[in-house]
Amino acid sequence: MDAPDQARTAVNGLTPLVHATAASQLGDATPCQKWAVRDLLNHLVGGGHMFAICLNGGTVDMSADPGDLLGDD
């Protein structure tokens, strides 16, 4: 599977899950004790950003803290 197919597969699988997540659930626990739902979604969004940067020939500073990528929406 090439990179664009991997991206489409990930987006198609994750989009319904993200859309089904209510704002009231963002503080809920996940199986990883250190992460709440909001942390997990931030991780997924950040991974998508990094994937896109690298796919376009850029580099990612892995030491940088991207902060909250979800905002209020």
N, CA, C and O atoms as a CHARMM CRD file, in Angstrom:
* protein
*
  292
    1    1 MET  N      0.85700  -1.17400   0.00000 PROA 1      0.00000
    2    1 MET  CA     0.00000   0.00000   0.00000 PROA 1      0.00000
    3    1 MET  C      0.90400   1.23800   0.00000 PROA 1      0.00000
    4    1 MET  O      1.80100   1.35200   0.83500 PROA 1      0.00000
    5    2 ASP  N      0.66900   2.15800  -0.93100 PROA 2      0.00000
    6    2 ASP  CA     1.49800   3.36000  -0.97900 PROA 2      0.00000
    7    2 ASP  C      0.98700   4.40100   0.02700 PROA 2      0.00000
    8    2 ASP  O     -0.07200   4.23400   0.63200 PROA 2      0.00000
    9    3 ALA  N      1.75300   5.45700   0.18600 PROA 3      0.00000
   10    3 ALA  CA     1.44200   6.46500   1.20700 PROA 3      0.00000
   11    3 ALA  C      0.06000   7.09100   1.03600 PROA 3      0.00000
   12    3 ALA  O     -0.66000   7.22000   2.02700 PROA 3      0.00000
   13    4 PRO  N     -0.34700   7.48700  -0.17400 PROA 4      0.00000
   14    4 PRO  CA    -1.70100   8.05100  -0.30100 PROA 4      0.00000
   15    4 PRO  C     -2.79400   7.05200   0.08400 PROA 4      0.00000
   16    4 PRO  O     -3.79500   7.43100   0.69100 PROA 4      0.00000
   17    5 ASP  N     -2.60600   5.77900  -0.26500 PROA 5      0.00000
   18    5 ASP  CA    -3.58900   4.76800   0.13200 PROA 5      0.00000
   19    5 ASP  C     -3.61700   4.58400   1.64400 PROA 5      0.00000
   20    5 ASP  O     -4.68400   4.39900   2.22900 PROA 5      0.00000
   21    6 GLN  N     -2.45300   4.63400   2.27500 PROA 6      0.00000
   22    6 GLN  CA    -2.38800   4.54000   3.73400 PROA 6      0.00000
   23    6 GLN  C     -3.14200   5.71000   4.37000 PROA 6      0.00000
   24    6 GLN  O     -3.89800   5.52800   5.32400 PROA 6      0.00000
   25    7 ALA  N     -2.93100   6.88900   3.84000 PROA 7      0.00000
   26    7 ALA  CA    -3.60900   8.06800   4.38500 PROA 7      0.00000
   27    7 ALA  C     -5.11700   7.94300   4.22600 PROA 7      0.00000
   28    7 ALA  O     -5.86500   8.21700   5.16400 PROA 7      0.00000
   29    8 ARG  N     -5.57000   7.53200   3.04300 PROA 8      0.00000
   30    8 ARG  CA    -7.01800   7.37100   2.81100 PROA 8      0.00000
   31    8 ARG  C     -7.60900   6.32600   3.74400 PROA 8      0.00000
   32    8 ARG  O     -8.69600   6.52200   4.28700 PROA 8      0.00000
   33    9 THR  N     -6.90400   5.22400   3.93300 PROA 9      0.00000
   34    9 THR  CA    -7.38900   4.16600   4.82200 PROA 9      0.00000
   35    9 THR  C     -7.52000   4.67900   6.25500 PROA 9      0.00000
   36    9 THR  O     -8.51700   4.41800   6.92800 PROA 9      0.00000
   37   10 ALA  N     -6.51900   5.39800   6.70600 PROA 10     0.00000
   38   10 ALA  CA    -6.55800   5.94300   8.07000 PROA 10     0.00000
   39   10 ALA  C     -7.69400   6.94800   8.22100 PROA 10     0.00000
   40   10 ALA  O     -8.45100   6.88800   9.18900 PROA 10     0.00000
   41   11 VAL  N     -7.81600   7.86100   7.28100 PROA 11     0.00000
   42   11 VAL  CA    -8.86700   8.87900   7.35200 PROA 11     0.00000
   43   11 VAL  C    -10.24300   8.23000   7.29900 PROA 11     0.00000
   44   11 VAL  O    -11.12800   8.59000   8.07500 PROA 11     0.00000
   45   12 ASN  N    -10.43000   7.28700   6.40100 PROA 12     0.00000
   46   12 ASN  CA   -11.73900   6.62500   6.27800 PROA 12     0.00000
   47   12 ASN  C    -12.11000   5.84000   7.52400 PROA 12     0.00000
   48   12 ASN  O    -13.28700   5.76200   7.87700 PROA 12     0.00000
   49   13 GLY  N    -11.13000   5.26000   8.19200 PROA 13     0.00000
   50   13 GLY  CA   -11.40900   4.50400   9.40900 PROA 13     0.00000
   51   13 GLY  C    -11.61300   5.38100  10.63700 PROA 13     0.00000
   52   13 GLY  O    -12.43000   5.07100  11.50400 PROA 13     0.00000
   53   14 LEU  N    -10.86500   6.47600  10.70200 PROA 14     0.00000
   54   14 LEU  CA   -10.90400   7.31600  11.90400 PROA 14     0.00000
   55   14 LEU  C    -11.99400   8.38400  11.88000 PROA 14     0.00000
   56   14 LEU  O    -12.50000   8.76900  12.93300 PROA 14     0.00000
   57   15 THR  N    -12.35900   8.86400  10.69700 PROA 15     0.00000
   58   15 THR  CA   -13.34000   9.94400  10.60500 PROA 15     0.00000
   59   15 THR  C    -14.64700   9.62800  11.31500 PROA 15     0.00000
   60   15 THR  O    -15.12300  10.46500  12.08200 PROA 15     0.00000
   61   16 PRO  N    -15.25200   8.46700  11.10200 PROA 16     0.00000
   62   16 PRO  CA   -16.51400   8.19400  11.80300 PROA 16     0.00000
   63   16 PRO  C    -16.34200   8.13800  13.32200 PROA 16     0.00000
   64   16 PRO  O    -17.24400   8.52100  14.06700 PROA 16     0.00000
   65   17 LEU  N    -15.18900   7.66200  13.77300 PROA 17     0.00000
   66   17 LEU  CA   -14.94500   7.60200  15.22000 PROA 17     0.00000
   67   17 LEU  C    -14.81400   8.99300  15.81200 PROA 17     0.00000
   68   17 LEU  O    -15.36200   9.27600  16.87800 PROA 17     0.00000
   69   18 VAL  N    -14.09300   9.85500  15.12500 PROA 18     0.00000
   70   18 VAL  CA   -13.91400  11.22900  15.61400 PROA 18     0.00000
   71   18 VAL  C    -15.24900  11.96000  15.60300 PROA 18     0.00000
   72   18 VAL  O    -15.58500  12.65100  16.56500 PROA 18     0.00000
   73   19 HSD  N    -16.00400  11.81600  14.53300 PROA 19     0.00000
   74   19 HSD  CA   -17.29900  12.49500  14.43800 PROA 19     0.00000
   75   19 HSD  C    -18.27500  12.00800  15.50300 PROA 19     0.00000
   76   19 HSD  O    -19.15700  12.76000  15.91800 PROA 19     0.00000
   77   20 ALA  N    -18.13200  10.77400  15.94800 PROA 20     0.00000
   78   20 ALA  CA   -19.02400  10.21700  16.96000 PROA 20     0.00000
   79   20 ALA  C    -18.60000  10.59000  18.38000 PROA 20     0.00000
   80   20 ALA  O    -19.28700  10.24600  19.34200 PROA 20     0.00000
   81   21 THR  N    -17.47500  11.28800  18.51600 PROA 21     0.00000
   82   21 THR  CA   -16.97800  11.67200  19.83100 PROA 21     0.00000
   83   21 THR  C    -17.55400  13.02800  20.22100 PROA 21     0.00000
   84   21 THR  O    -17.30400  14.03500  19.55900 PROA 21     0.00000
   85   22 ALA  N    -18.32000  13.03900  21.29300 PROA 22     0.00000
   86   22 ALA  CA   -18.91100  14.29200  21.78400 PROA 22     0.00000
   87   22 ALA  C    -17.88300  15.08100  22.59000 PROA 22     0.00000
   88   22 ALA  O    -16.97500  14.51200  23.19600 PROA 22     0.00000
   89   23 ALA  N    -18.04500  16.39100  22.58300 PROA 23     0.00000
   90   23 ALA  CA   -17.13800  17.25000  23.35600 PROA 23     0.00000
   91   23 ALA  C    -17.11900  16.83500  24.82800 PROA 23     0.00000
   92   23 ALA  O    -16.09300  16.95700  25.49800 PROA 23     0.00000
   93   24 SER  N    -18.23300  16.35500  25.31800 PROA 24     0.00000
   94   24 SER  CA   -18.31200  15.93800  26.72500 PROA 24     0.00000
   95   24 SER  C    -17.46200  14.70000  27.01200 PROA 24     0.00000
   96   24 SER  O    -17.22300  14.37800  28.17600 PROA 24     0.00000
   97   25 GLN  N    -17.00500  14.00500  25.97900 PROA 25     0.00000
   98   25 GLN  CA   -16.19200  12.79200  26.14600 PROA 25     0.00000
   99   25 GLN  C    -14.68700  13.07300  26.12300 PROA 25     0.00000
  100   25 GLN  O    -13.89500  12.17400  26.40400 PROA 25     0.00000
  101   26 LEU  N    -14.28100  14.29100  25.79800 PROA 26     0.00000
  102   26 LEU  CA   -12.86300  14.58600  25.61900 PROA 26     0.00000
  103   26 LEU  C    -12.03700  14.36100  26.88500 PROA 26     0.00000
  104   26 LEU  O    -10.84100  14.08500  26.79400 PROA 26     0.00000
  105   27 GLY  N    -12.63700  14.47200  28.03200 PROA 27     0.00000
  106   27 GLY  CA   -11.92900  14.23900  29.28400 PROA 27     0.00000
  107   27 GLY  C    -11.96700  12.79800  29.75200 PROA 27     0.00000
  108   27 GLY  O    -11.35200  12.46100  30.76300 PROA 27     0.00000
  109   28 ASP  N    -12.67700  11.94400  29.03400 PROA 28     0.00000
  110   28 ASP  CA   -12.79700  10.53700  29.42400 PROA 28     0.00000
  111   28 ASP  C    -11.46000   9.81500  29.32400 PROA 28     0.00000
  112   28 ASP  O    -10.58200  10.19800  28.55200 PROA 28     0.00000
  113   29 ALA  N    -11.32900   8.77800  30.11100 PROA 29     0.00000
  114   29 ALA  CA   -10.10600   7.97300  30.11900 PROA 29     0.00000
  115   29 ALA  C    -10.03300   7.10000  28.87100 PROA 29     0.00000
  116   29 ALA  O    -11.04800   6.78800  28.24900 PROA 29     0.00000
  117   30 THR  N     -8.81600   6.71600  28.52500 PROA 30     0.00000
  118   30 THR  CA    -8.56600   5.74700  27.45800 PROA 30     0.00000
  119   30 THR  C     -7.86800   4.55400  28.11300 PROA 30     0.00000
  120   30 THR  O     -7.53700   4.61600  29.29700 PROA 30     0.00000
  121   31 PRO  N     -7.64000   3.47200  27.36900 PROA 31     0.00000
  122   31 PRO  CA    -6.90300   2.35100  27.95500 PROA 31     0.00000
  123   31 PRO  C     -5.49300   2.74400  28.42300 PROA 31     0.00000
  124   31 PRO  O     -4.93000   2.08600  29.29800 PROA 31     0.00000
  125   32 CYS  N     -4.92600   3.80400  27.85200 PROA 32     0.00000
  126   32 CYS  CA    -3.62500   4.30400  28.31100 PROA 32     0.00000
  127   32 CYS  C     -3.87400   5.26700  29.46300 PROA 32     0.00000
  128   32 CYS  O     -4.47700   6.32100  29.26300 PROA 32     0.00000
  129   33 GLN  N     -3.43100   4.93000  30.64200 PROA 33     0.00000
  130   33 GLN  CA    -3.73300   5.72000  31.83800 PROA 33     0.00000
  131   33 GLN  C     -3.26400   7.16600  31.75800 PROA 33     0.00000
  132   33 GLN  O     -3.82200   8.03200  32.43200 PROA 33     0.00000
  133   34 LYS  N     -2.25200   7.44000  30.94600 PROA 34     0.00000
  134   34 LYS  CA    -1.70900   8.79500  30.85700 PROA 34     0.00000
  135   34 LYS  C     -2.49400   9.69200  29.90000 PROA 34     0.00000
  136   34 LYS  O     -2.30300  10.90800  29.90000 PROA 34     0.00000
  137   35 TRP  N     -3.37700   9.10600  29.08300 PROA 35     0.00000
  138   35 TRP  CA    -4.06800   9.87200  28.05600 PROA 35     0.00000
  139   35 TRP  C     -5.57500   9.85400  28.23900 PROA 35     0.00000
  140   35 TRP  O     -6.17700   8.81900  28.52600 PROA 35     0.00000
  141   36 ALA  N     -6.16800  11.02800  28.06500 PROA 36     0.00000
  142   36 ALA  CA    -7.62100  11.14300  27.96300 PROA 36     0.00000
  143   36 ALA  C     -7.96500  11.12200  26.46600 PROA 36     0.00000
  144   36 ALA  O     -7.06900  11.12900  25.62300 PROA 36     0.00000
  145   37 VAL  N     -9.24400  11.09800  26.14600 PROA 37     0.00000
  146   37 VAL  CA    -9.68800  11.07900  24.75700 PROA 37     0.00000
  147   37 VAL  C     -9.11000  12.28100  23.99900 PROA 37     0.00000
  148   37 VAL  O     -8.67800  12.13800  22.85500 PROA 37     0.00000
  149   38 ARG  N     -9.09900  13.45600  24.62600 PROA 38     0.00000
  150   38 ARG  CA    -8.55200  14.65200  23.98000 PROA 38     0.00000
  151   38 ARG  C     -7.07600  14.45700  23.61200 PROA 38     0.00000
  152   38 ARG  O     -6.64700  14.86600  22.53400 PROA 38     0.00000
  153   39 ASP  N     -6.30600  13.83600  24.50100 PROA 39     0.00000
  154   39 ASP  CA    -4.89200  13.57500  24.22400 PROA 39     0.00000
  155   39 ASP  C     -4.74000  12.64900  23.02300 PROA 39     0.00000
  156   39 ASP  O     -3.88000  12.86300  22.16900 PROA 39     0.00000
  157   40 LEU  N     -5.57600  11.62700  22.96500 PROA 40     0.00000
  158   40 LEU  CA    -5.52400  10.67600  21.85000 PROA 40     0.00000
  159   40 LEU  C     -5.86400  11.36200  20.52900 PROA 40     0.00000
  160   40 LEU  O     -5.18300  11.15200  19.52500 PROA 40     0.00000
  161   41 LEU  N     -6.91600  12.18300  20.52900 PROA 41     0.00000
  162   41 LEU  CA    -7.28400  12.89200  19.30400 PROA 41     0.00000
  163   41 LEU  C     -6.19100  13.87300  18.88600 PROA 41     0.00000
  164   41 LEU  O     -5.90400  14.00800  17.69600 PROA 41     0.00000
  165   42 ASN  N     -5.57700  14.55900  19.85600 PROA 42     0.00000
  166   42 ASN  CA    -4.45600  15.44700  19.54000 PROA 42     0.00000
  167   42 ASN  C     -3.31500  14.66300  18.90000 PROA 42     0.00000
  168   42 ASN  O     -2.68100  15.13800  17.95800 PROA 42     0.00000
  169   43 HSD  N     -3.06000  13.47800  19.40700 PROA 43     0.00000
  170   43 HSD  CA    -2.01100  12.63000  18.85800 PROA 43     0.00000
  171   43 HSD  C     -2.32400  12.25900  17.40300 PROA 43     0.00000
  172   43 HSD  O     -1.44400  12.30600  16.54400 PROA 43     0.00000
  173   44 LEU  N     -3.56300  11.89600  17.13800 PROA 44     0.00000
  174   44 LEU  CA    -3.96100  11.53100  15.78200 PROA 44     0.00000
  175   44 LEU  C     -3.85100  12.71600  14.82800 PROA 44     0.00000
  176   44 LEU  O     -3.35900  12.57300  13.70900 PROA 44     0.00000
  177   45 VAL  N     -4.30600  13.87800  15.26800 PROA 45     0.00000
  178   45 VAL  CA    -4.22600  15.07400  14.43300 PROA 45     0.00000
  179   45 VAL  C     -2.75900  15.43900  14.18000 PROA 45     0.00000
  180   45 VAL  O     -2.37700  15.75500  13.05300 PROA 45     0.00000
  181   46 GLY  N     -1.95100  15.39200  15.22700 PROA 46     0.00000
  182   46 GLY  CA    -0.52500  15.68900  15.07500 PROA 46     0.00000
  183   46 GLY  C      0.15300  14.71800  14.12400 PROA 46     0.00000
  184   46 GLY  O      0.98700  15.11700  13.31100 PROA 46     0.00000
  185   47 GLY  N     -0.20400  13.44500  14.22500 PROA 47     0.00000
  186   47 GLY  CA     0.35400  12.45000  13.31900 PROA 47     0.00000
  187   47 GLY  C     -0.03000  12.73100  11.87900 PROA 47     0.00000
  188   47 GLY  O      0.77900  12.55700  10.96800 PROA 47     0.00000
  189   48 GLY  N     -1.26200  13.16500  11.67400 PROA 48     0.00000
  190   48 GLY  CA    -1.70300  13.53200  10.33100 PROA 48     0.00000
  191   48 GLY  C     -0.91700  14.70700   9.78000 PROA 48     0.00000
  192   48 GLY  O     -0.54300  14.72300   8.60700 PROA 48     0.00000
  193   49 HSD  N     -0.66700  15.70000  10.64300 PROA 49     0.00000
  194   49 HSD  CA     0.13500  16.85800  10.22100 PROA 49     0.00000
  195   49 HSD  C      1.55100  16.41600   9.84300 PROA 49     0.00000
  196   49 HSD  O      2.08500  16.83000   8.81500 PROA 49     0.00000
  197   50 MET  N      2.15100  15.57200  10.68400 PROA 50     0.00000
  198   50 MET  CA     3.51400  15.10400  10.40400 PROA 50     0.00000
  199   50 MET  C      3.55900  14.28000   9.12100 PROA 50     0.00000
  200   50 MET  O      4.48300  14.42700   8.32100 PROA 50     0.00000
  201   51 PHE  N      2.58300  13.43000   8.92400 PROA 51     0.00000
  202   51 PHE  CA     2.51200  12.60600   7.71400 PROA 51     0.00000
  203   51 PHE  C      2.45500  13.50400   6.48100 PROA 51     0.00000
  204   51 PHE  O      3.17200  13.27100   5.50800 PROA 51     0.00000
  205   52 ALA  N      1.60500  14.53100   6.51900 PROA 52     0.00000
  206   52 ALA  CA     1.46000  15.43300   5.38100 PROA 52     0.00000
  207   52 ALA  C      2.74400  16.20700   5.11600 PROA 52     0.00000
  208   52 ALA  O      3.14300  16.37400   3.96300 PROA 52     0.00000
  209   53 ILE  N      3.38800  16.67800   6.17100 PROA 53     0.00000
  210   53 ILE  CA     4.64700  17.41200   6.01000 PROA 53     0.00000
  211   53 ILE  C      5.68100  16.52700   5.33200 PROA 53     0.00000
  212   53 ILE  O      6.32400  16.94200   4.36800 PROA 53     0.00000
  213   54 CYS  N      5.84100  15.31800   5.83300 PROA 54     0.00000
  214   54 CYS  CA     6.84100  14.40000   5.27800 PROA 54     0.00000
  215   54 CYS  C      6.47900  13.97600   3.85700 PROA 54     0.00000
  216   54 CYS  O      7.35900  13.84400   3.00700 PROA 54     0.00000
  217   55 LEU  N      5.19700  13.76300   3.59500 PROA 55     0.00000
  218   55 LEU  CA     4.75100  13.37300   2.26400 PROA 55     0.00000
  219   55 LEU  C      5.08700  14.45300   1.24300 PROA 55     0.00000
  220   55 LEU  O      5.30200  14.16300   0.06700 PROA 55     0.00000
  221   56 ASN  N      5.12900  15.70100   1.70300 PROA 56     0.00000
  222   56 ASN  CA     5.45300  16.82100   0.82300 PROA 56     0.00000
  223   56 ASN  C      6.93500  17.17700   0.84500 PROA 56     0.00000
  224   56 ASN  O      7.32800  18.24000   0.36600 PROA 56     0.00000
  225   57 GLY  N      7.76100  16.28500   1.40400 PROA 57     0.00000
  226   57 GLY  CA     9.20700  16.48500   1.37200 PROA 57     0.00000
  227   57 GLY  C      9.76400  17.31100   2.50600 PROA 57     0.00000
  228   57 GLY  O     10.95700  17.61600   2.51000 PROA 57     0.00000
  229   58 GLY  N      8.94000  17.68400   3.46800 PROA 58     0.00000
  230   58 GLY  CA     9.40800  18.47900   4.59800 PROA 58     0.00000
  231   58 GLY  C      9.98700  17.61100   5.69200 PROA 58     0.00000
  232   58 GLY  O      9.99600  16.38400   5.59000 PROA 58     0.00000
  233   59 THR  N     10.46400  18.24700   6.72600 PROA 59     0.00000
  234   59 THR  CA    10.96800  17.54500   7.90200 PROA 59     0.00000
  235   59 THR  C     10.19100  18.00600   9.12300 PROA 59     0.00000
  236   59 THR  O      9.64900  19.11000   9.15400 PROA 59     0.00000
  237   60 VAL  N     10.14600  17.15400  10.11200 PROA 60     0.00000
  238   60 VAL  CA     9.39300  17.42400  11.32900 PROA 60     0.00000
  239   60 VAL  C     10.36400  17.53000  12.49500 PROA 60     0.00000
  240   60 VAL  O     11.23000  16.67200  12.66900 PROA 60     0.00000
  241   61 ASP  N     10.22100  18.57400  13.28600 PROA 61     0.00000
  242   61 ASP  CA    11.01900  18.73800  14.50100 PROA 61     0.00000
  243   61 ASP  C     10.33500  17.94000  15.61000 PROA 61     0.00000
  244   61 ASP  O      9.36000  18.40100  16.20400 PROA 61     0.00000
  245   62 MET  N     10.84600  16.75500  15.88300 PROA 62     0.00000
  246   62 MET  CA    10.22000  15.86700  16.85900 PROA 62     0.00000
  247   62 MET  C     10.36900  16.38300  18.29800 PROA 62     0.00000
  248   62 MET  O      9.69700  15.88700  19.20300 PROA 62     0.00000
  249   63 SER  N     11.23200  17.36100  18.51000 PROA 63     0.00000
  250   63 SER  CA    11.40500  17.90100  19.86300 PROA 63     0.00000
  251   63 SER  C     10.40300  19.01700  20.15200 PROA 63     0.00000
  252   63 SER  O     10.25100  19.42000  21.30500 PROA 63     0.00000
  253   64 ALA  N      9.72000  19.52100  19.12600 PROA 64     0.00000
  254   64 ALA  CA     8.76900  20.61200  19.31600 PROA 64     0.00000
  255   64 ALA  C      7.46000  20.08000  19.87500 PROA 64     0.00000
  256   64 ALA  O      6.98300  19.02100  19.46800 PROA 64     0.00000
  257   65 ASP  N      6.88600  20.82000  20.80800 PROA 65     0.00000
  258   65 ASP  CA     5.57400  20.48300  21.36100 PROA 65     0.00000
  259   65 ASP  C      4.52300  21.19300  20.53200 PROA 65     0.00000
  260   65 ASP  O      4.47400  22.42300  20.52900 PROA 65     0.00000
  261   66 PRO  N      3.67300  20.44400  19.82300 PROA 66     0.00000
  262   66 PRO  CA     2.67800  21.10600  18.96700 PROA 66     0.00000
  263   66 PRO  C      1.55100  21.75400  19.75700 PROA 66     0.00000
  264   66 PRO  O      0.78000  22.53600  19.20100 PROA 66     0.00000
  265   67 GLY  N      1.44400  21.44500  21.03000 PROA 67     0.00000
  266   67 GLY  CA     0.36100  22.01100  21.83800 PROA 67     0.00000
  267   67 GLY  C     -0.98400  21.39400  21.48800 PROA 67     0.00000
  268   67 GLY  O     -1.05400  20.29200  20.94500 PROA 67     0.00000
  269   68 ASP  N     -2.03600  22.11100  21.80300 PROA 68     0.00000
  270   68 ASP  CA    -3.39800  21.62700  21.55500 PROA 68     0.00000
  271   68 ASP  C     -3.76900  21.90400  20.10200 PROA 68     0.00000
  272   68 ASP  O     -3.87000  23.05900  19.69000 PROA 68     0.00000
  273   69 LEU  N     -3.96800  20.85700  19.34100 PROA 69     0.00000
  274   69 LEU  CA    -4.31600  20.99100  17.92800 PROA 69     0.00000
  275   69 LEU  C     -5.82100  20.93800  17.69400 PROA 69     0.00000
  276   69 LEU  O     -6.27800  21.12900  16.56700 PROA 69     0.00000
  277   70 LEU  N     -6.58700  20.68500  18.73600 PROA 70     0.00000
  278   70 LEU  CA    -8.03700  20.55400  18.56200 PROA 70     0.00000
  279   70 LEU  C     -8.77000  21.87400  18.68400 PROA 70     0.00000
  280   70 LEU  O     -9.76400  22.09200  17.99100 PROA 70     0.00000
  281   71 GLY  N     -8.30600  22.75200  19.54300 PROA 71     0.00000
  282   71 GLY  CA    -9.01100  23.99400  19.77600 PROA 71     0.00000
  283   71 GLY  C    -10.35100  23.74400  20.45300 PROA 71     0.00000
  284   71 GLY  O    -10.52700  22.73800  21.14100 PROA 71     0.00000
  285   72 ASP  N    -11.28300  24.64800  20.26200 PROA 72     0.00000
  286   72 ASP  CA   -12.58900  24.54500  20.90900 PROA 72     0.00000
  287   72 ASP  C    -13.61200  23.77900  20.09700 PROA 72     0.00000
  288   72 ASP  O    -14.71200  23.50100  20.57400 PROA 72     0.00000
  289   73 ASP  N    -13.24800  23.43500  18.85800 PROA 73     0.00000
  290   73 ASP  CA   -14.21300  22.79400  17.95600 PROA 73     0.00000
  291   73 ASP  C    -13.91300  21.31300  17.83900 PROA 73     0.00000
  292   73 ASP  O    -14.61400  20.59600  17.12500 PROA 73     0.00000
